[in-house]
Amino acid sequence: MTRALIAAGLLGLFGTAQLHSQSQPVPQQPAGGALPQVYKPEQLTPVQLQARNAVSTLRDSVAAAGGALSRLGADVSTTSLAVLESRANTIVDRCGAAERQRLVSEKQLSSAPLTAEGELKARKDMLKEMDKLKKSLDLCTKTYTPMAASGKGQEVRDYGAARAKPILKGLQEFDQSLKPFSKAMDIQFRPLVNNAGKSPLD
C-alpha cells in the first residue's frame, strides 16, 4: 500500500513537471537559425562612446533642472514660504550645474574624431542645440537667484511657477533634439523617468 502511494505521488509530480515544461514558450529562431543580436553599449566604438557620454551626461543634468522647475509648480499654493525659498535655491543650483556640464559636454563632443558626413552634421546640429540651451539655463539662473534670497517665499509663490514655463519649454526642446542625434550617431540613450514613470521634463 505504501509503495503504491509513493509510486502514485512520483507519477503525479512527474506529470506536473512535464505539463509545466510544455506550457513554457519556446524561443522562436529566425529562418537563418541564429538568435537576433541584442544591442549592447560595449559594442559602440570609442568615438560613439565619447559622443554618447558627452550628450547623455548633459541630458541628465538638464533633466535634474527640469525636475526642480516642475516640482515648484506642483503644490506652490500649499507649500510653506520657507520651503518655496529652498526650492528656488535648488533650481538655481541645478541650472548652474547644468550650465557647467553644458560647457564640458560641448568640449567633449567638439573634440570627438567624427568622420562620417551624417555624424558631422549631427554634431553640428547638437552643438547648435547646446547653444540654445544656454539661453534657457541663463534665464533660469537670472530668474530664480533673486527668489532664492531669504524672505522671498511669497514672490516664489506668486510668480515662480509661471516664470518656469518658458524655461521648461527650452529644456524640453533640447530633450527632443536627442532623438535625431542618437539616430544619426547609431547610439541609444537609456530612458530617464521619475517615480511616476514619466520623464522629468514632461
Backbone as CSV, one residue per row, in Angstrom:
resi,resn,N_x,N_y,N_z,CA_x,CA_y,CA_z,C_x,C_y,C_z
1,MET,0.825,-1.206,0.000,0.000,0.000,0.000,0.857,1.253,0.000
2,THR,1.866,1.222,0.883,2.748,2.388,0.976,3.505,2.601,-0.321
3,ARG,3.996,1.506,-0.908,4.736,1.609,-2.162,3.838,2.162,-3.269
4,ALA,2.585,1.751,-3.257,1.647,2.214,-4.284,1.424,3.718,-4.162
5,LEU,1.311,4.201,-2.908,1.118,5.642,-2.693,2.329,6.432,-3.154
6,ILE,3.524,5.921,-2.859,4.755,6.605,-3.270,4.839,6.666,-4.783
7,ALA,4.526,5.535,-5.413,4.583,5.484,-6.874,3.600,6.463,-7.480
8,ALA,2.401,6.528,-6.885,1.391,7.464,-7.398,1.847,8.906,-7.230
9,GLY,2.486,9.180,-6.084,2.976,10.537,-5.836,4.043,10.940,-6.829
10,LEU,4.973,10.017,-7.097,6.034,10.319,-8.060,5.469,10.529,-9.458
11,LEU,4.475,9.712,-9.813,3.863,9.842,-11.129,3.177,11.199,-11.266
12,GLY,2.489,11.627,-10.184,1.817,12.927,-10.211,2.807,14.068,-10.318
13,LEU,3.920,13.968,-9.581,4.943,15.010,-9.614,5.571,15.112,-10.989
14,PHE,5.893,13.928,-11.585,6.500,13.909,-12.911,5.547,14.497,-13.945
15,GLY,4.274,14.127,-13.822,3.285,14.632,-14.779,3.132,16.137,-14.686
16,THR,3.136,16.700,-13.451,3.033,18.151,-13.261,4.221,18.871,-13.858
17,ALA,5.419,18.306,-13.614,6.623,18.933,-14.148,6.621,18.907,-15.666
18,GLN,6.128,17.792,-16.232,6.101,17.672,-17.691,5.134,18.681,-18.288
19,LEU,3.956,18.824,-17.660,2.983,19.798,-18.140,3.525,21.223,-18.035
20,HIS,4.230,21.526,-16.959,4.806,22.856,-16.755,5.817,23.172,-17.848
21,SER,6.658,22.148,-18.158,7.670,22.385,-19.177,7.030,22.580,-20.540
22,GLN,5.905,21.889,-20.789,5.228,22.033,-22.063,4.552,23.382,-22.189
23,SER,4.194,24.005,-21.041,3.478,25.285,-21.076,4.398,26.474,-21.280
24,GLN,5.716,26.277,-21.140,6.652,27.386,-21.286,6.843,27.728,-22.747
25,PRO,6.839,29.051,-23.119,7.030,29.431,-24.513,8.420,29.054,-24.996
26,VAL,8.484,28.535,-26.214,9.758,28.144,-26.811,10.279,29.290,-27.645
27,PRO,11.523,29.753,-27.406,12.065,30.866,-28.185,12.059,30.527,-29.663
28,GLN,11.545,31.451,-30.481,11.488,31.245,-31.915,12.744,31.809,-32.559
29,GLN,13.398,31.001,-33.364,14.591,31.440,-34.055,14.219,31.908,-35.454
30,PRO,14.939,32.905,-35.974,14.693,33.328,-37.340,15.064,32.236,-38.317
31,ALA,14.702,32.457,-39.600,14.885,31.424,-40.609,16.330,30.964,-40.705
32,GLY,17.280,31.867,-40.475,18.690,31.526,-40.586,19.198,30.667,-39.453
33,GLY,18.393,30.521,-38.404,18.794,29.668,-37.296,19.520,30.393,-36.189
34,ALA,19.907,31.672,-36.379,20.652,32.408,-35.360,19.713,33.318,-34.591
35,LEU,19.926,33.431,-33.290,19.121,34.325,-32.478,19.455,35.772,-32.814
36,PRO,18.475,36.698,-32.735,18.757,38.103,-33.052,19.754,38.694,-32.080
37,GLN,20.592,39.572,-32.571,21.604,40.209,-31.741,20.965,41.261,-30.838
38,VAL,21.389,41.321,-29.606,20.901,42.302,-28.645,21.876,43.470,-28.607
39,TYR,21.334,44.690,-28.639,22.189,45.875,-28.597,22.884,45.962,-27.242
40,LYS,24.164,46.134,-27.243,24.942,46.270,-26.016,25.799,47.530,-26.108
41,PRO,25.837,48.340,-25.031,26.630,49.568,-25.063,28.093,49.316,-25.410
42,GLU,28.649,48.161,-24.967,30.068,47.905,-25.199,30.384,47.664,-26.673
43,GLN,29.342,47.520,-27.510,29.561,47.344,-28.929,29.839,48.674,-29.632
44,LEU,29.688,49.761,-28.924,29.945,51.068,-29.511,31.442,51.283,-29.721
45,THR,31.761,52.061,-30.723,33.151,52.426,-30.947,33.556,53.482,-29.919
46,PRO,34.860,53.694,-29.704,35.295,54.744,-28.774,34.744,56.118,-29.136
47,VAL,34.615,56.392,-30.429,34.084,57.689,-30.854,32.607,57.805,-30.494
48,GLN,31.850,56.734,-30.716,30.437,56.737,-30.345,30.256,56.896,-28.842
49,LEU,31.101,56.220,-28.073,31.026,56.332,-26.619,31.293,57.759,-26.164
50,GLN,32.290,58.403,-26.766,32.612,59.779,-26.398,31.432,60.706,-26.680
51,ALA,30.828,60.530,-27.846,29.688,61.373,-28.201,28.481,61.088,-27.314
52,ARG,28.217,59.797,-27.079,27.068,59.451,-26.253,27.236,59.958,-24.824
53,ASN,28.402,59.742,-24.245,28.625,60.156,-22.867,28.549,61.674,-22.705
54,ALA,29.062,62.396,-23.686,29.021,63.855,-23.624,27.583,64.353,-23.576
55,VAL,26.741,63.783,-24.432,25.361,64.265,-24.537,24.478,63.694,-23.428
56,SER,24.664,62.426,-23.071,23.803,61.825,-22.051,24.040,62.438,-20.678
57,THR,25.280,62.791,-20.372,25.567,63.433,-19.079,24.885,64.790,-19.000
58,LEU,24.907,65.516,-20.107,24.212,66.810,-20.140,22.708,66.592,-20.036
59,ARG,22.204,65.575,-20.726,20.770,65.278,-20.641,20.331,65.050,-19.198
60,ASP,21.149,64.317,-18.429,20.815,64.046,-17.033,20.793,65.331,-16.200
61,SER,21.753,66.219,-16.450,21.809,67.480,-15.707,20.624,68.377,-16.049
62,VAL,20.257,68.403,-17.318,19.108,69.197,-17.751,17.821,68.633,-17.144
63,ALA,17.705,67.318,-17.095,16.524,66.695,-16.501,16.404,67.016,-15.017
64,ALA,17.535,67.083,-14.325,17.515,67.436,-12.897,17.009,68.864,-12.707
65,ALA,17.451,69.754,-13.575,16.969,71.141,-13.506,15.486,71.208,-13.829
66,GLY,15.079,70.468,-14.861,13.668,70.461,-15.229,12.789,69.878,-14.145
67,GLY,13.282,68.849,-13.470,12.518,68.266,-12.381,12.291,69.251,-11.246
68,ALA,13.327,70.040,-10.929,13.198,71.044,-9.867,12.203,72.129,-10.263
69,LEU,12.231,72.538,-11.526,11.290,73.557,-12.006,9.856,73.031,-11.989
70,SER,9.668,71.792,-12.422,8.327,71.212,-12.444,7.764,71.048,-11.037
71,ARG,8.628,70.671,-10.110,8.175,70.458,-8.738,7.705,71.761,-8.097
72,LEU,8.283,72.865,-8.508,7.920,74.158,-7.930,6.450,74.466,-8.153
73,GLY,5.935,74.107,-9.328,4.548,74.420,-9.630,3.555,73.376,-9.184
74,ALA,4.035,72.267,-8.641,3.135,71.161,-8.296,2.225,71.501,-7.121
75,ASP,2.760,72.127,-6.084,1.963,72.431,-4.890,2.348,73.793,-4.317
76,VAL,2.548,74.745,-5.200,3.051,76.052,-4.780,2.092,76.771,-3.839
77,SER,0.807,76.513,-3.970,-0.172,77.252,-3.151,-0.251,76.738,-1.722
78,THR,0.185,75.512,-1.482,0.066,74.932,-0.143,1.399,74.767,0.580
79,THR,2.498,74.944,-0.139,3.818,74.773,0.473,4.202,76.014,1.265
80,SER,4.913,75.827,2.362,5.320,76.963,3.185,6.289,77.862,2.428
81,LEU,6.352,79.116,2.839,7.233,80.077,2.174,8.694,79.677,2.314
82,ALA,9.061,79.136,3.471,10.452,78.725,3.680,10.835,77.599,2.715
83,VAL,9.932,76.658,2.510,10.205,75.552,1.595,10.277,76.057,0.157
84,LEU,9.447,77.020,-0.187,9.487,77.595,-1.535,10.824,78.291,-1.798
85,GLU,11.343,78.972,-0.790,12.668,79.584,-0.936,13.729,78.512,-1.143
86,SER,13.600,77.411,-0.411,14.549,76.311,-0.560,14.473,75.707,-1.958
87,ARG,13.281,75.590,-2.483,13.124,75.044,-3.837,13.703,75.993,-4.883
88,ALA,13.565,77.267,-4.654,14.179,78.227,-5.575,15.694,78.081,-5.548
89,ASN,16.247,77.851,-4.368,17.692,77.601,-4.254,18.103,76.355,-5.027
90,THR,17.285,75.313,-4.913,17.578,74.074,-5.635,17.565,74.307,-7.145
91,ILE,16.618,75.081,-7.622,16.548,75.396,-9.051,17.809,76.113,-9.508
92,VAL,18.243,77.102,-8.736,19.459,77.847,-9.091,20.664,76.912,-9.133
93,ASP,20.774,76.042,-8.136,21.895,75.094,-8.089,21.892,74.163,-9.296
94,ARG,20.737,73.637,-9.634,20.670,72.653,-10.717,20.830,73.295,-12.090
95,CYS,20.309,74.486,-12.262,20.519,75.172,-13.542,21.990,75.550,-13.699
96,GLY,22.621,75.956,-12.594,24.049,76.257,-12.644,24.873,75.025,-12.950
97,ALA,24.503,73.900,-12.349,25.222,72.640,-12.609,25.040,72.204,-14.058
98,ALA,23.840,72.395,-14.597,23.583,72.025,-15.990,24.397,72.889,-16.947
99,GLU,24.548,74.174,-16.623,25.351,75.051,-17.484,26.827,74.666,-17.438
100,ARG,27.313,74.315,-16.271,28.708,73.871,-16.177,28.912,72.580,-16.969
101,GLN,27.944,71.682,-16.877,28.045,70.435,-17.639,27.919,70.700,-19.133
102,ARG,27.129,71.687,-19.498,26.976,72.028,-20.915,28.321,72.423,-21.515
103,LEU,29.107,73.190,-20.786,30.423,73.609,-21.271,31.351,72.406,-21.444
104,VAL,31.299,71.486,-20.475,32.133,70.279,-20.557,31.695,69.414,-21.731
105,SER,30.390,69.193,-21.853,29.867,68.342,-22.921,30.152,68.938,-24.296
106,GLU,30.074,70.235,-24.383,30.356,70.915,-25.644,31.791,70.639,-26.096
107,LYS,32.721,70.697,-25.172,34.126,70.417,-25.499,34.320,68.951,-25.873
108,GLN,33.690,68.054,-25.108,33.827,66.626,-25.388,33.279,66.267,-26.763
109,LEU,32.122,66.806,-27.091,31.522,66.497,-28.382,32.313,67.128,-29.525
110,SER,32.794,68.341,-29.317,33.555,69.031,-30.364,34.853,68.311,-30.687
111,SER,35.443,67.663,-29.691,36.738,67.008,-29.895,36.620,65.571,-30.379
112,ALA,35.402,65.035,-30.460,35.230,63.654,-30.916,35.666,63.548,-32.379
113,PRO,36.547,62.588,-32.712,37.074,62.471,-34.081,36.077,61.825,-35.049
114,LEU,34.997,62.523,-35.338,33.988,62.017,-36.261,34.461,62.199,-37.701
115,THR,34.041,61.290,-38.570,34.458,61.369,-39.978,33.281,61.260,-40.946
116,ALA,32.260,60.478,-40.601,31.126,60.276,-41.495,30.328,61.566,-41.648
117,GLU,29.829,61.779,-42.835,29.096,63.013,-43.133,27.873,63.170,-42.230
118,GLY,27.121,62.079,-42.045,25.936,62.140,-41.206,26.256,62.464,-39.758
119,GLU,27.366,61.905,-39.255,27.771,62.173,-37.873,28.236,63.617,-37.704
120,LEU,28.936,64.136,-38.697,29.400,65.519,-38.629,28.216,66.484,-38.608
121,LYS,27.202,66.193,-39.399,26.007,67.039,-39.393,25.269,66.940,-38.065
122,ALA,25.185,65.711,-37.534,24.510,65.515,-36.249,25.217,66.294,-35.149
123,ARG,26.550,66.295,-35.177,27.294,67.059,-34.168,27.031,68.552,-34.326
124,LYS,27.054,69.031,-35.549,26.812,70.452,-35.796,25.439,70.870,-35.271
125,ASP,24.445,70.038,-35.546,23.087,70.341,-35.076,23.005,70.297,-33.550
126,MET,23.686,69.321,-32.926,23.634,69.208,-31.473,24.343,70.379,-30.806
127,LEU,25.443,70.830,-31.364,26.142,71.993,-30.800,25.257,73.239,-30.870
128,LYS,24.461,73.342,-31.924,23.501,74.454,-32.008,22.456,74.345,-30.903
129,GLU,22.005,73.123,-30.649,21.032,72.915,-29.574,21.630,73.252,-28.217
130,MET,22.902,72.960,-28.039,23.563,73.308,-26.783,23.665,74.821,-26.618
131,ASP,23.876,75.525,-27.716,23.895,76.990,-27.653,22.524,77.530,-27.262
132,LYS,21.471,76.965,-27.825,20.112,77.381,-27.479,19.812,77.057,-26.018
133,LEU,20.309,75.920,-25.570,20.093,75.514,-24.184,20.695,76.514,-23.208
134,LYS,21.824,77.090,-23.560,22.478,78.071,-22.692,21.535,79.226,-22.357
135,LYS,20.748,79.664,-23.324,19.827,80.777,-23.090,18.799,80.421,-22.029
136,SER,18.304,79.193,-22.096,17.314,78.754,-21.103,17.928,78.623,-19.716
137,LEU,19.130,78.087,-19.653,19.796,77.916,-18.354,20.177,79.268,-17.753
138,ASP,20.623,80.197,-18.596,20.945,81.543,-18.100,19.688,82.245,-17.595
139,LEU,18.577,82.086,-18.321,17.312,82.680,-17.884,16.873,82.074,-16.554
140,CYS,17.090,80.784,-16.390,16.746,80.108,-15.142,17.499,80.716,-13.969
141,THR,18.803,80.856,-14.130,19.624,81.421,-13.050,19.238,82.867,-12.757
142,LYS,19.035,83.633,-13.809,18.672,85.045,-13.651,17.316,85.207,-12.972
143,THR,16.383,84.320,-13.290,15.022,84.425,-12.756,14.938,84.024,-11.295
144,TYR,15.627,82.957,-10.933,15.405,82.376,-9.603,16.452,82.753,-8.560
145,THR,17.556,83.317,-8.966,18.535,83.746,-7.963,17.939,84.775,-7.006
146,PRO,17.244,85.815,-7.491,16.637,86.767,-6.539,15.572,86.107,-5.664
147,MET,14.827,85.146,-6.208,13.771,84.490,-5.426,14.324,83.551,-4.367
148,ALA,15.575,83.150,-4.520,16.170,82.229,-3.558,16.633,82.932,-2.292
149,ALA,16.574,84.254,-2.287,17.012,85.016,-1.110,16.010,84.860,0.034
150,SER,16.509,85.025,1.241,15.649,84.919,2.415,14.537,85.969,2.366
151,GLY,13.331,85.576,2.687,12.203,86.497,2.708,11.484,86.635,1.376
152,LYS,11.885,85.844,0.368,11.284,85.962,-0.957,10.278,84.836,-1.249
153,GLY,9.884,84.123,-0.221,8.983,82.996,-0.418,7.664,83.376,-1.071
154,GLN,7.109,84.518,-0.707,5.838,84.942,-1.292,5.998,85.256,-2.781
155,GLU,7.138,85.799,-3.147,7.397,86.080,-4.562,7.484,84.767,-5.353
156,VAL,8.101,83.761,-4.742,8.157,82.453,-5.393,6.748,81.915,-5.597
157,ARG,5.910,82.066,-4.584,4.529,81.579,-4.671,3.754,82.317,-5.755
158,ASP,3.949,83.627,-5.836,3.170,84.438,-6.774,3.629,84.281,-8.225
159,TYR,4.952,84.159,-8.439,5.476,84.217,-9.812,6.330,83.016,-10.219
160,GLY,6.759,82.219,-9.252,7.728,81.167,-9.550,7.264,80.168,-10.589
161,ALA,6.054,79.650,-10.445,5.574,78.613,-11.359,5.372,79.169,-12.770
162,ALA,4.802,80.357,-12.887,4.547,80.937,-14.205,5.855,81.219,-14.945
163,ARG,6.860,81.675,-14.230,8.128,82.003,-14.874,8.951,80.765,-15.225
164,ALA,8.531,79.628,-14.705,9.230,78.388,-15.053,8.845,77.886,-16.442
165,LYS,7.669,78.264,-16.936,7.143,77.695,-18.182,8.046,77.925,-19.394
166,PRO,8.494,79.152,-19.671,9.361,79.325,-20.845,10.712,78.625,-20.698
167,ILE,11.180,78.508,-19.467,12.448,77.811,-19.231,12.270,76.320,-19.503
168,LEU,11.195,75.762,-18.984,10.910,74.347,-19.218,10.738,74.055,-20.701
169,LYS,10.150,74.977,-21.416,9.962,74.801,-22.857,11.319,74.660,-23.554
170,GLY,12.278,75.498,-23.155,13.613,75.407,-23.731,14.306,74.105,-23.382
171,LEU,14.133,73.641,-22.156,14.737,72.369,-21.748,14.107,71.199,-22.499
172,GLN,12.813,71.278,-22.723,12.125,70.222,-23.464,12.593,70.174,-24.920
173,GLU,12.840,71.326,-25.491,13.324,71.369,-26.874,14.693,70.700,-26.995
174,PHE,15.531,70.907,-25.999,16.824,70.217,-26.009,16.614,68.705,-25.911
175,ASP,15.729,68.297,-25.038,15.465,66.870,-24.858,14.962,66.240,-26.160
176,GLN,14.143,66.954,-26.885,13.604,66.437,-28.153,14.676,66.314,-29.228
177,SER,15.751,67.090,-29.098,16.816,67.040,-30.103,17.682,65.784,-29.966
178,LEU,17.510,65.041,-28.883,18.330,63.848,-28.662,17.973,62.724,-29.637
179,LYS,16.711,62.646,-30.035,16.285,61.539,-30.890,16.973,61.565,-32.258
180,PRO,16.946,62.680,-32.999,17.659,62.681,-34.287,19.167,62.517,-34.132
181,PHE,19.721,63.026,-33.028,21.153,62.871,-32.794,21.509,61.405,-32.578
182,SER,20.739,60.716,-31.747,21.032,59.310,-31.467,20.862,58.458,-32.716
183,LYS,19.888,58.790,-33.553,19.677,58.034,-34.778,20.854,58.201,-35.739
184,ALA,21.302,59.443,-35.910,22.418,59.703,-36.825,23.713,59.076,-36.333
185,MET,23.893,59.039,-35.003,25.117,58.501,-34.420,25.038,56.988,-34.178
186,ASP,23.857,56.419,-34.372,23.628,54.995,-34.129,23.957,54.618,-32.683
187,ILE,23.419,55.411,-31.753,23.606,55.161,-30.327,22.248,55.190,-29.643
188,GLN,22.216,54.752,-28.404,20.984,54.753,-27.628,21.213,55.452,-26.301
189,PHE,20.197,56.184,-25.847,20.221,56.779,-24.517,19.264,55.984,-23.641
190,ARG,19.706,55.677,-22.434,18.815,54.950,-21.523,17.628,55.836,-21.177
191,PRO,16.437,55.244,-21.021,15.261,56.035,-20.647,15.472,56.709,-19.293
192,LEU,14.986,57.904,-19.184,15.118,58.653,-17.932,13.722,58.976,-17.439
193,VAL,13.302,58.329,-16.336,11.950,58.529,-15.831,12.007,58.808,-14.334
194,ASN,10.936,59.464,-13.848,10.840,59.723,-12.417,10.020,58.612,-11.765
195,ASN,9.639,58.807,-10.492,8.914,57.766,-9.767,7.539,57.495,-10.357
196,ALA,7.016,58.459,-11.108,5.699,58.277,-11.732,5.807,57.621,-13.104
197,GLY,7.050,57.277,-13.506,7.226,56.638,-14.795,7.260,57.605,-15.962
198,LYS,7.434,58.872,-15.685,7.465,59.890,-16.729,8.827,60.582,-16.739
199,SER,9.134,61.210,-17.869,10.348,61.997,-17.945,10.213,63.209,-17.041
200,PRO,11.293,63.629,-16.345,11.219,64.824,-15.509,10.855,66.075,-16.295
201,LEU,11.011,66.031,-17.610,10.718,67.203,-18.431,9.319,67.182,-19.018
202,ASP,8.536,66.125,-18.731,7.161,66.071,-19.245,6.245,66.974,-18.436
